[in-house]
Amino acid sequence: MAIVKSKLLKQLSENYPNFLKKDLEKFTDIILNEIKRALKRGDRVELRGFGVFSTNIQKASIRRNPKTGEKVNVPEKKTIHFKMAKEMFKKLNNDK
């Protein structure tokens, strides 16, 4: 099950009842927008204990449509790469 922004905000408001919901929403919007802007600039984003977001450039290529078999030109594009921190890996795999 994926966590959506509304569930994240609900959990934050339960964990931090002394903060207003609109302030928590503004805070999460600021963080997510800064991550987006940094990735758009080509910077890498490191969240200690969580992981690192970075961008890769996928070269232009000619691929095949699996349904029709026709060749399709795919332009160069940026992709997001995420590498999990060792601490996060250990928590997910119940290592101590």
Buried (B, 14 or more C-beta within 10 A) or exposed (E): EEEEEEEEBEEBBEEEEEEEEEEBBEBBEEEEEEBEEBBEEEEEBEEEEEBBBBBEEEEEEEEEEEEEEEEEEEEEEEEEEEEEBEEBEEEEEEEE
